[in-house]
Amino acid sequence: MGRLDGKVALISGGARGQGATEGRMFVREGAAVVLGDVLDDQGKKVEAEIRANGGKATYVHLDVTREADWRAAVATAVQAYGKLNVLVNNAGILFRSKIEETSEADWDRIMAVNVKGVFLGTKCAIPAMRQAGGGSIINISSTAGLVGAPGGTAAYTATKGAVRLFTKSTAVQHAKEGIRCNSVHPGPIATDMIKDVLENKAQWEQRLRRLPMGRVGTPEDVAYGVIYLASDESSYMTGSELVIDGGTTAE
Ligand code: NAD
């Protein structure tokens, strides 16, 4: 028995990193997944790999800043697998620059992907979840959505803080319909997003000093939490925050 048996999930940013890992692990737990991303070649490879192992996966081109793409992605889930139970708003971008060095265009871009993307995904998924009798929306925020960052990532921090509270409004507005919504707050996770930091020995050693567990997290560390929130095991949990950060924000 899988923990997600019979569930249909849509995961944004599913072509690589945490989203791809969640896709593979969701399928192992019995779900069918629709993976959406702008990296079409990589996304199709993940789809092919899951199918080759006997799993149900469909890749769709999804730019999370475009409402039409979201509508099509939700429609694909319903057409291919009959319904939509779970949405993981995982797609995101990061750049590091101090406030005075951040251009208006940079600000607008990160807000569009990390915040508008979550809003549009939620907006488009809710009718399908209502049709399915309820659902679970999981928004990938960050420890940067809980505390400020000294390293010059104020715009990113603003987006992840917005995701945290958008999650709570979604939760309270849709609780009576059985649509749950929670945020996940990972610490540093070894993916392409922070490759530059991981590959810079001096920078990484400095970062490690602020990590109580003394190691970077893996995509699997986060995916296990996301599976819990996607499953019925978390039925009484909504509007909540799951922190998976090796103790970073505990001190
Ligand atoms: P990643 O860069 O490997 O994955 C992000 C994915 O989002 C990529 O596949 C990318 O193509 C996709 N994406 C970017 N813009 C998009 C758009 N407009 N439309 C659709 N897809 C788009 O990094 P990751 O670590 O897997 O990131 C996943 C999530 O976790 C992000 O929201 C990120 O902010 C968050 N997060 C990451 C870390 C970390 O240290 N890696 C820590 C905390 C939170």
Residues whose N, C-alpha, C, O or C-beta is under 5 A from the ligand:
A	BS01	NAD	G13 A15 R16 G17 Q18 G19 G36 D37 V38 L39 L62 D63 V64 T65 N90 A91 G92 I93 V113 I140 S141 S142 T143 P186 G187 P188 I189 T191 D192 M193 I194
